[in-house]
Structure formats: structure tokens, C-alpha cells
Amino acid sequence: MLDASEEGYVTEDGRKIGGVLMEMKNITLRFGGVKAITDISFDIREGEIRAIIGPNGAGKSSMLNVISGFYVPQEGEVWYKGKKRPPMKPYQVAQLGIARTFQNIALFEGMTVLDNVMTGRLNYMKTNLLQQAFWKGSAEKEETANREVVEKVIDFLEIQSIRKTPVARLPYGLKKRVELARALAAEPSLLLLDEPMAGMNVEEKEDMSRFILDVNDEFGTTIALIEHDMGVVMDLSDRVVVMDYGKKIGDGTPSEIRSNQAVIDAYLGVAHD
């Protein structure tokens, strides 16, 4: 069993992971009389890639929605950077340094790639509409600074050639990459990815996997992701938490999860070699 102390732990491939960034304590979420999440606790450590997996209907997206502020649990606590987080709106959670992508792409189809990625900088824009309209002084400096960040993200994700293309014209795989770019433009401490590989072909999955690893390695961004492709999960993740019918049935390294009989029975079906 991996020894994850308060100070951090060493991954299976020898990387040093930091202390607790976020902790979910005894989270229970109900919709009417239906429990979507039942008394689940786990943490996310600084610098790690943390996967949340489980069958359809296991409560994974509901958990991600609790983390990002779309849902408020009836029971339990969310702790972030050592402090208990009060109930917050999604935009307030974003201001804390938490960004996300969505299972169903949520881009502005009529806008260009560049303009979509620029919306990821909204929390950094302090000038008012009148100042922006005249684009003078502080508004010009702010626009220039934000544009520099966005251009670096566009270069990093290798989408320079489509930066002026309306998103509606893009194939599905590139739309997914643009959504990742928008989230990265917010310079998050914690990046939440909801099924980033869904609907992709093998080549697109390989590209997205490479970018996720690079984001974690080069930017030092902590990542929590939901993903159904077990090959991707086992290759990318430092630790995996497994949900089934709203309950936690496993939590550990990929090798521990592969050999967890409860996980095999509920989800994986067979052990992965």
C-alpha cells in the first residue's frame, strides 16, 4: 500500500508528490430520495494526476460537480489548501484556482479558437467595459498581458494553425483540445478533466494523453480526471479512486487498483496485465 503522508509521497515511477491540495471529507449528495454519492472521502495531492473511475451512474461527474461548485453536498466537507471551503458558486470556485473541462464540449461555437481561449482569462480582467472599449492605458496593458498567456497556451497545445478558425468548423478532437486550452488559460492550481478522451480515435487519445502529461510535468498543474478508457487511466494516473453506485470501493495506485478484487468485480471485469 502506498504511504501517502501529510507531506506527500513518491509515485511508482519515482516522482515526488506534495501534500494535500484538496480533501473531500465524508461527502454525501442526494437528489430527492436518491443518493448520488454516499459518504465518500479522498484527497488530491499537489502535483499528482488523480483519476476518478467507475461504471456509468457511479457518481463520478456528480463528485466533479461538487468539487467545482455546481452541486453542494448535503453532508460532508470540502477542504482546499488547508481551509474548509464554504458553499460557493462555480465562478467563485474558479477564482480559487480550479478550472475544468466538460464531458459534453462547452465552447462558444461562433467564436474563434483564440476568442474561446481568451474567455479563460476572465478572472484576470479587472478593467471595466468603457475602458476596454477605448483600449487605452490599463485596458491595453491588461489585454496585452492576457493575450501573451493565451498565445503561450495555444503554442503549447499546438493549435496555432487554427487560432483564427471558428470553433464550429473544427473536428471533435480539436474542439476537445481547445476546451483544454481555455481551462489552462486560467492558470489553475487544480485542473478537472471530465472524460477528456471521450469520442476520440486512437491517435487523438495519444495526443491528448501526451498533453495531459506535459501539463502536469511542465506547468506543475495538479490534475483530477474522469475517464472510461482503463488503458489511459492506468498509464496517466498516480492514484485512482473507484466509485460504484455512489460509494467508494477502491483507492490506491494503478497497480493496487488492478489487483483490487472489488474493483475487478464491479468495473474492470478482468485484471489488467
N, C-alpha and C positions, 0 to 999 in steps of 0.2 A: 504493500500500500504506500502511495506517495506521501511523504512527510511534508505537508504544507503548513509551515509555521506562520506565526504572525508576520515575520519579516519577509517571507516568501519561500520559494522552493526552486529546485533545479529540474528542468524538463528532461524527458527521456533522451533528447539529443544534446543535452548539456548546457542549454541556455538558462540564465538566471532570471527568475521571475520575481517581481517585487511583492509588497504587502497588499492587503485588501483594498481595492478601489471601491467596490460596491458589494453590499451584502443584503441578501433577501432573507428575512427572518420570519419563518412560520407564516408564509403568505397563503391566504385563503381568499378566493374570488368567487362570488356567486352571481348568477343571473336568474333572478326569481328563486325558484326552488332547486335550480341546477348548479352544482359545484363545478366550475371550470378548472379551479386549482384548489387543492386541499393540503394545507399545512406544509408547504414546501420551503425549505431553506437551502441556500447555497451561496457561494461568494464568487466574485470575479476579481482576479489579481492583476495588478499593474503590469502591462506588457505581455499578457498572455492572449492566446486565441482560445476562447471558451465556447464550446458547442453545446447547443440545447437540441436534443433529438427526441423522437418518439413517433408513434403512428399518427395518422390523421385523427384529429379530435382529442389529442393527448393534452392540449392546453398550452402548447409552445408559443403560439402567436399571442395568446392571452397574457402569458408571462412577459413577453417582449413589450406588450402594450402597457403592462403595469410599470415596467422599467422606464418607458418613455413618457408616461403620464397620461396616456389615453384612457386607462382604467385606474380606478382607485380601489384597492382591495378592502374587503370588509374587516379582515383580520390580518395582523402581521405588520411588520415594519420594513421600510426601505432605508438603508444607510448608504451614504455616498461620501467618500473622502473623510470618513471618520465621524460624520454627523448624521443624525436621524433626519430624513427628508420628510417635510410635511406634504400633505396633498398639494399637487401642483398641476397646472395646465401644461400641455405639451410644449408651448413656446417658452415657458419658464424652465422646464427641464432642459430644453435646447440651450438656454442661456447658461446652464451649469457646465456645458461642455459635452453634452450627449447628443449625437446625431444618429440618424437611421435611414435605411432604405426600406422599401416595402415589398411584400410578396407580389402584389399587383402594382406594376410600374405607375408612379405618381408624378409624372413630368408635365410641363406645360407644352402641349403638342404643337401649338402655333408659334412658339418661340424658338430661337436658335439654340444650339448647344451652349454657346457662350453665355447667352442670357439666362438659360436654365441654371448653369453652374454659378452664375453671379448671385442668384437668389439664395445660395448657401451662405452668402456674406451678410445677410440682412441684420443679424445681431451685432455686426460691427459698424453699421451705418448709423451715425449719430446726427448728421445734418438733416434739416427739415426739407420739405418739398420745394419751398421757394428757393432755398439755397441751391438745391440740386438742379432746379430749372435753369438758373442763371450760370451754374457750373463755374463759380468763382471762389477764390480763397480756399476756405476749409473744405468746401464741397469738392473742389478739384483735387485737392490733396488726398481726401478720403477715397474718392473714386479711383485715383491712380494707385493708391496702396492696395485697395481691394482687388483691382484688376491684376496687379502683379501676383498676388496669391493665387488667383483663379488661373492665370496663364501657366503658373508652375504646375498646378494640378492637371491641367489639360496636357501639358508636355509629359508629365509623369505617367498618365494613363494612355498616352499615345493616341490621342484623338484630335491632334492639331488639324488634320486634313478635313475634319467635319465641323470645325468650330463655328462656322457661319451657316451651317445647314439647319433648317427647321427640323425639330425632333420628329415630327410626323413622318418624315421621309426616311428615317433610319430603320434598319432591320432590328429585330428584337434584341439580339445580343449586344449591339452598340447602345441601345437605349438603356440596358442594364448598366453598362459602363458609365454612361452619362449620369445616371442616378447615383452611382458610387462617387463620381466626381463632385456632384453637388453636395453630398454628405461630407466629403473630405474638405471641401472649400470652407466648411465651418470650423476647421481645425479642432476636431473633437478630441477629448481625452478618452472617451468611450464611444466606439462605433458599433451600432447594432445593425446586423445584416439579416433580413428576413428572406430566406431562401434565395440567395444571390445566384444560384446556378439553375433555378427552375426554368424549364423550357429551352435550355441551351443544348447545342450539339457538343460532341466531344472536344472539338477544337476550341469552342467558346468557353467551355468549362476549364480547359487547361489555361487559357489566357486569364480568366477571372481568378483562378487559384493562384497563379503567379502574382497578380496584382495584390491580392489579399495578403499574401506572404510578404510582399515588398512594402506594403503599407505598414504592417506590423514591425518589420525589421528596420526600414529606413526612417519612418516617422515616429516609431516607438508607440504607435497607437494601440491601445487595448481594444480587442475585438470580441464581441459576443455574436454568434451566428446560429441561425436555424437552418438546417439543411437535411434533405432526404437522401442524398447520394452518400452512402456509407463509405465509399472509397475516398471521396473528398473529405468527409469528416475525419476519418482516421489519419489521412495524410496531413491535414492542416492543423488539427486541434492539439493543444497542450493538455486540456482536460475536457471531459464530456459529462454533462448531466443528462440523465434519461428520464423522460416523463411517460406515463401511461395512465389514461383515464384521470388526468389531473393530479396524479400522485408521482412522487419521485421514487423510481425503482433502482436507480444506479447513479453513481457519481465517482469519477476517477479518471485515470489516464486512458488513452485509447487501448493499450494492451489490457488493462484491467476490465474495461468495458467489453472487449472482445470475448473474454472468458467468464463474464458475469452471466450465470445461467438464467436469472430472472429477465435480463435484457434479451438474451437469445430467444427465450420462450415467447416474450411479448412482442418483439420487434424484428430482430435480426434474422431469426429463423434458423440460421446456421452460423457457426463460429467462422470468423474471417481469418484466413491463413496469412 
